[in-house]
Amino acid sequence: MEIKVELLRLGKLQKDLILELNKRGINCAQQEVSSALAGLPRPKFDRIRAESEKIIEEWKEKQNYD
């Protein structure tokens, strides 16, 4: 999944994603999310990417987005 593209399609910003990640117990700063979305290989970034995909899928369902 291309997370940045999906955020744009959903009309969401990276800061929206960061807020939701923080709510779910993944405390991260903007730079960490940017690095994770760029694909840098680190365990925390893997968790950020995995949870981001879940969040996007939930947002899609809420918006009846395919």
N, CA, C and O atoms as CSV, one atom per row, in Angstrom:
chain,resi,resn,atom,element,x,y,z
A,1,MET,N,N,0.848,-1.184,0.000
A,1,MET,CA,C,0.000,0.000,0.000
A,1,MET,C,C,0.890,1.242,0.000
A,1,MET,O,O,1.848,1.325,0.769
A,2,GLU,N,N,0.575,2.188,-0.850
A,2,GLU,CA,C,1.291,3.459,-0.866
A,2,GLU,C,C,0.551,4.408,0.084
A,2,GLU,O,O,-0.438,5.035,-0.295
A,3,ILE,N,N,1.036,4.501,1.294
A,3,ILE,CA,C,0.335,5.222,2.363
A,3,ILE,C,C,0.150,6.701,2.025
A,3,ILE,O,O,-0.922,7.257,2.262
A,4,LYS,N,N,1.166,7.331,1.483
A,4,LYS,CA,C,1.061,8.762,1.167
A,4,LYS,C,C,-0.054,9.022,0.152
A,4,LYS,O,O,-0.806,9.987,0.288
A,5,VAL,N,N,-0.158,8.171,-0.852
A,5,VAL,CA,C,-1.188,8.319,-1.879
A,5,VAL,C,C,-2.571,8.117,-1.265
A,5,VAL,O,O,-3.504,8.865,-1.556
A,6,GLU,N,N,-2.694,7.109,-0.421
A,6,GLU,CA,C,-3.986,6.832,0.217
A,6,GLU,C,C,-4.414,7.982,1.118
A,6,GLU,O,O,-5.598,8.311,1.181
A,7,LEU,N,N,-3.467,8.594,1.812
A,7,LEU,CA,C,-3.798,9.757,2.640
A,7,LEU,C,C,-4.386,10.869,1.777
A,7,LEU,O,O,-5.388,11.484,2.141
A,8,LEU,N,N,-3.758,11.119,0.637
A,8,LEU,CA,C,-4.260,12.150,-0.269
A,8,LEU,C,C,-5.666,11.826,-0.761
A,8,LEU,O,O,-6.536,12.696,-0.774
A,9,ARG,N,N,-5.887,10.590,-1.161
A,9,ARG,CA,C,-7.204,10.181,-1.651
A,9,ARG,C,C,-8.289,10.344,-0.593
A,9,ARG,O,O,-9.440,10.654,-0.900
A,10,LEU,N,N,-7.893,10.127,0.661
A,10,LEU,CA,C,-8.852,10.231,1.756
A,10,LEU,C,C,-9.015,11.658,2.270
A,10,LEU,O,O,-9.873,11.924,3.112
A,11,GLY,N,N,-8.193,12.570,1.764
A,11,GLY,CA,C,-8.256,13.948,2.232
A,11,GLY,C,C,-7.683,14.108,3.633
A,11,GLY,O,O,-8.062,15.017,4.371
A,12,LYS,N,N,-6.770,13.219,3.987
A,12,LYS,CA,C,-6.142,13.247,5.309
A,12,LYS,C,C,-4.711,13.752,5.185
A,12,LYS,O,O,-4.089,13.688,4.124
A,13,LEU,N,N,-4.220,14.250,6.294
A,13,LEU,CA,C,-2.844,14.727,6.358
A,13,LEU,C,C,-2.001,13.781,7.195
A,13,LEU,O,O,-2.522,12.974,7.964
A,14,GLN,N,N,-0.715,13.893,7.037
A,14,GLN,CA,C,0.180,13.071,7.835
A,14,GLN,C,C,-0.043,13.329,9.318
A,14,GLN,O,O,0.069,12.407,10.126
A,15,LYS,N,N,-0.356,14.563,9.688
A,15,LYS,CA,C,-0.591,14.861,11.106
A,15,LYS,C,C,-1.830,14.122,11.625
A,15,LYS,O,O,-1.873,13.754,12.799
A,16,ASP,N,N,-2.832,13.900,10.775
A,16,ASP,CA,C,-3.999,13.107,11.177
A,16,ASP,C,C,-3.567,11.678,11.500
A,16,ASP,O,O,-4.028,11.080,12.472
A,17,LEU,N,N,-2.689,11.153,10.680
A,17,LEU,CA,C,-2.179,9.805,10.882
A,17,LEU,C,C,-1.372,9.729,12.178
A,17,LEU,O,O,-1.504,8.770,12.939
A,18,ILE,N,N,-0.547,10.728,12.425
A,18,ILE,CA,C,0.272,10.760,13.641
A,18,ILE,C,C,-0.622,10.789,14.883
A,18,ILE,O,O,-0.360,10.076,15.853
A,19,LEU,N,N,-1.662,11.599,14.857
A,19,LEU,CA,C,-2.580,11.665,15.999
A,19,LEU,C,C,-3.213,10.305,16.264
A,19,LEU,O,O,-3.319,9.877,17.413
A,20,GLU,N,N,-3.631,9.632,15.204
A,20,GLU,CA,C,-4.262,8.320,15.363
A,20,GLU,C,C,-3.249,7.278,15.845
A,20,GLU,O,O,-3.584,6.435,16.677
A,21,LEU,N,N,-2.031,7.326,15.340
A,21,LEU,CA,C,-0.992,6.414,15.811
A,21,LEU,C,C,-0.735,6.615,17.296
A,21,LEU,O,O,-0.597,5.650,18.047
A,22,ASN,N,N,-0.670,7.878,17.714
A,22,ASN,CA,C,-0.440,8.179,19.128
A,22,ASN,C,C,-1.590,7.671,19.994
A,22,ASN,O,O,-1.361,7.170,21.095
A,23,LYS,N,N,-2.822,7.796,19.506
A,23,LYS,CA,C,-3.977,7.278,20.241
A,23,LYS,C,C,-3.874,5.777,20.446
A,23,LYS,O,O,-4.365,5.245,21.441
A,24,ARG,N,N,-3.239,5.098,19.507
A,24,ARG,CA,C,-3.120,3.643,19.545
A,24,ARG,C,C,-1.853,3.171,20.248
A,24,ARG,O,O,-1.509,1.990,20.201
A,25,GLY,N,N,-1.173,4.090,20.892
A,25,GLY,CA,C,-0.008,3.716,21.686
A,25,GLY,C,C,1.311,3.695,20.948
A,25,GLY,O,O,2.319,3.244,21.492
A,26,ILE,N,N,1.321,4.174,19.722
A,26,ILE,CA,C,2.589,4.272,18.988
A,26,ILE,C,C,2.985,5.749,19.002
A,26,ILE,O,O,2.578,6.531,18.143
A,27,ASN,N,N,3.786,6.102,19.997
A,27,ASN,CA,C,4.211,7.492,20.134
A,27,ASN,C,C,5.299,7.777,19.118
A,27,ASN,O,O,6.376,7.183,19.145
A,28,CYS,N,N,4.989,8.704,18.219
A,28,CYS,CA,C,5.937,8.998,17.150
A,28,CYS,C,C,5.849,10.467,16.767
A,28,CYS,O,O,4.811,11.116,16.892
A,29,ALA,N,N,6.964,10.948,16.304
A,29,ALA,CA,C,7.070,12.321,15.830
A,29,ALA,C,C,6.923,12.344,14.314
A,29,ALA,O,O,6.963,11.304,13.657
A,30,GLN,N,N,6.756,13.527,13.779
A,30,GLN,CA,C,6.569,13.693,12.336
A,30,GLN,C,C,7.741,13.108,11.557
A,30,GLN,O,O,7.540,12.462,10.529
A,31,GLN,N,N,8.951,13.326,12.032
A,31,GLN,CA,C,10.128,12.824,11.314
A,31,GLN,C,C,10.159,11.301,11.283
A,31,GLN,O,O,10.567,10.705,10.286
A,32,GLU,N,N,9.724,10.670,12.380
A,32,GLU,CA,C,9.700,9.203,12.411
A,32,GLU,C,C,8.683,8.662,11.401
A,32,GLU,O,O,8.953,7.682,10.707
A,33,VAL,N,N,7.533,9.294,11.324
A,33,VAL,CA,C,6.509,8.848,10.379
A,33,VAL,C,C,7.004,9.069,8.944
A,33,VAL,O,O,6.827,8.204,8.086
A,34,SER,N,N,7.610,10.200,8.691
A,34,SER,CA,C,8.158,10.460,7.352
A,34,SER,C,C,9.186,9.401,6.969
A,34,SER,O,O,9.176,8.897,5.846
A,35,SER,N,N,10.061,9.070,7.892
A,35,SER,CA,C,11.085,8.057,7.630
A,35,SER,C,C,10.442,6.690,7.410
A,35,SER,O,O,10.858,5.937,6.530
A,36,ALA,N,N,9.438,6.377,8.206
A,36,ALA,CA,C,8.745,5.093,8.057
A,36,ALA,C,C,8.066,5.006,6.697
A,36,ALA,O,O,8.156,3.983,6.019
A,37,LEU,N,N,7.387,6.081,6.295
A,37,LEU,CA,C,6.679,6.076,5.023
A,37,LEU,C,C,7.648,6.053,3.841
A,37,LEU,O,O,7.290,5.628,2.742
A,38,ALA,N,N,8.867,6.509,4.077
A,38,ALA,CA,C,9.895,6.453,3.025
A,38,ALA,C,C,10.477,5.051,2.896
A,38,ALA,O,O,11.222,4.768,1.958
A,39,GLY,N,N,10.137,4.170,3.842
A,39,GLY,CA,C,10.560,2.785,3.746
A,39,GLY,C,C,11.847,2.431,4.459
A,39,GLY,O,O,12.409,1.359,4.233
A,40,LEU,N,N,12.323,3.319,5.319
A,40,LEU,CA,C,13.559,3.005,6.040
A,40,LEU,C,C,13.336,1.800,6.956
A,40,LEU,O,O,12.316,1.721,7.641
A,41,PRO,N,N,14.274,0.877,6.967
A,41,PRO,CA,C,14.103,-0.366,7.724
A,41,PRO,C,C,14.518,-0.247,9.193
A,41,PRO,O,O,15.705,-0.287,9.516
A,42,ARG,N,N,13.545,-0.102,10.060
A,42,ARG,CA,C,13.764,-0.120,11.504
A,42,ARG,C,C,12.532,-0.755,12.131
A,42,ARG,O,O,11.428,-0.593,11.610
A,43,PRO,N,N,12.694,-1.465,13.224
A,43,PRO,CA,C,11.535,-2.120,13.841
A,43,PRO,C,C,10.382,-1.167,14.165
A,43,PRO,O,O,9.222,-1.497,13.919
A,44,LYS,N,N,10.690,0.004,14.710
A,44,LYS,CA,C,9.622,0.957,15.028
A,44,LYS,C,C,8.934,1.422,13.750
A,44,LYS,O,O,7.715,1.588,13.729
A,45,PHE,N,N,9.694,1.630,12.699
A,45,PHE,CA,C,9.116,2.085,11.435
A,45,PHE,C,C,8.221,1.002,10.838
A,45,PHE,O,O,7.200,1.301,10.220
A,46,ASP,N,N,8.615,-0.260,11.029
A,46,ASP,CA,C,7.761,-1.362,10.566
A,46,ASP,C,C,6.419,-1.328,11.284
A,46,ASP,O,O,5.375,-1.533,10.665
A,47,ARG,N,N,6.447,-1.068,12.597
A,47,ARG,CA,C,5.193,-0.967,13.365
A,47,ARG,C,C,4.361,0.222,12.907
A,47,ARG,O,O,3.138,0.129,12.805
A,48,ILE,N,N,5.025,1.335,12.632
A,48,ILE,CA,C,4.317,2.531,12.159
A,48,ILE,C,C,3.636,2.237,10.829
A,48,ILE,O,O,2.469,2.581,10.640
A,49,ARG,N,N,4.361,1.599,9.901
A,49,ARG,CA,C,3.771,1.287,8.595
A,49,ARG,C,C,2.603,0.324,8.728
A,49,ARG,O,O,1.560,0.527,8.106
A,50,ALA,N,N,2.762,-0.714,9.526
A,50,ALA,CA,C,1.702,-1.720,9.682
A,50,ALA,C,C,0.444,-1.096,10.289
A,50,ALA,O,O,-0.665,-1.335,9.812
A,51,GLU,N,N,0.620,-0.309,11.323
A,51,GLU,CA,C,-0.549,0.306,11.966
A,51,GLU,C,C,-1.156,1.379,11.064
A,51,GLU,O,O,-2.372,1.573,11.070
A,52,SER,N,N,-0.336,2.070,10.300
A,52,SER,CA,C,-0.836,3.082,9.367
A,52,SER,C,C,-1.743,2.443,8.319
A,52,SER,O,O,-2.774,3.008,7.953
A,53,GLU,N,N,-1.357,1.274,7.844
A,53,GLU,CA,C,-2.192,0.569,6.866
A,53,GLU,C,C,-3.536,0.185,7.476
A,53,GLU,O,O,-4.569,0.290,6.816
A,54,LYS,N,N,-3.530,-0.255,8.725
A,54,LYS,CA,C,-4.791,-0.577,9.404
A,54,LYS,C,C,-5.674,0.660,9.542
A,54,LYS,O,O,-6.880,0.607,9.300
A,55,ILE,N,N,-5.060,1.765,9.931
A,55,ILE,CA,C,-5.799,3.018,10.110
A,55,ILE,C,C,-6.423,3.451,8.788
A,55,ILE,O,O,-7.594,3.828,8.743
A,56,ILE,N,N,-5.651,3.396,7.726
A,56,ILE,CA,C,-6.158,3.801,6.409
A,56,ILE,C,C,-7.320,2.915,5.988
A,56,ILE,O,O,-8.315,3.408,5.457
A,57,GLU,N,N,-7.202,1.618,6.219
A,57,GLU,CA,C,-8.304,0.716,5.871
A,57,GLU,C,C,-9.566,1.076,6.652
A,57,GLU,O,O,-10.666,1.044,6.100
A,58,GLU,N,N,-9.415,1.413,7.916
A,58,GLU,CA,C,-10.564,1.825,8.723
A,58,GLU,C,C,-11.170,3.120,8.193
A,58,GLU,O,O,-12.392,3.251,8.113
A,59,TRP,N,N,-10.318,4.073,7.833
A,59,TRP,CA,C,-10.820,5.336,7.289
A,59,TRP,C,C,-11.550,5.101,5.974
A,59,TRP,O,O,-12.579,5.725,5.711
A,60,LYS,N,N,-11.024,4.207,5.150
A,60,LYS,CA,C,-11.684,3.884,3.878
A,60,LYS,C,C,-13.080,3.315,4.131
A,60,LYS,O,O,-14.044,3.704,3.471
A,61,GLU,N,N,-13.181,2.404,5.077
A,61,GLU,CA,C,-14.471,1.802,5.400
A,61,GLU,C,C,-15.466,2.861,5.872
A,61,GLU,O,O,-16.641,2.821,5.507
A,62,LYS,N,N,-14.997,3.796,6.674
A,62,LYS,CA,C,-15.868,4.860,7.185
A,62,LYS,C,C,-16.364,5.758,6.047
A,62,LYS,O,O,-17.478,6.280,6.100
A,63,GLN,N,N,-15.532,5.929,5.026
A,63,GLN,CA,C,-15.901,6.806,3.908
A,63,GLN,C,C,-16.490,6.024,2.737
A,63,GLN,O,O,-16.755,6.592,1.677
A,64,ASN,N,N,-16.692,4.727,2.929
A,64,ASN,CA,C,-17.178,3.859,1.835
A,64,ASN,C,C,-16.315,4.024,0.598
A,64,ASN,O,O,-16.814,4.179,-0.516
A,65,TYR,N,N,-15.028,3.988,0.816
A,65,TYR,CA,C,-14.031,4.184,-0.223
A,65,TYR,C,C,-13.536,2.836,-0.683
A,65,TYR,O,O,-13.299,1.953,0.141
A,66,ASP,N,N,-13.375,2.657,-1.968
A,66,ASP,CA,C,-12.843,1.388,-2.501
A,66,ASP,C,C,-11.352,1.480,-2.621
A,66,ASP,O,O,-10.707,0.522,-3.048
